Amino acid sequence: MFSKHKKQPTIDLEQHEQIEYAQDRIRQKKNLYRHFVWFLIGSVVLVILNKVLKYGETYDWSYWAIILWGFFLLIHLVNVFIMNEFMGRDWERQQREKLVQKQQERIAVLKKEVEEKIPEPQPLKKKEV
């Protein structure tokens, strides 16, 4: 506990990235399943309100609300299971590398412009005595 020699972590950077990615995917799927459960509960409540309690009985609004909510659930599903495959870790890494490359090119251009406008100071010559 108070030793001077602390143990180095046994996890390397790649394993750490894999664990973070797995945790992120688990969180995405958990939120999708939670959304699905709320969709089922909410659909039942909407139908009960519209049909059993006769709230706004002149129009079957609950079906339209359920269809709209189902559409949002479908978008969530596509985002988790389909879009993640196209825009996953590899895509993010490529985009990050492109942005870093662009920044490095801009820095090089700016550095060149500065060097052209402001010449480097010449070292002073010592006077001979």
Secondary structure, DSSP 8 states (H G I E B T S, - for coil): ---SS----S--HHHHHHHHHHHHHHHHHHHHHHHHHHHHHHHHHHHIIIIIS-TTTTS-HHHHHHHHHHHHHHHHHHIIIIIHHHTSHHHHHHHHHHHHHHHHHHHHHHHHHHHHHS-----------
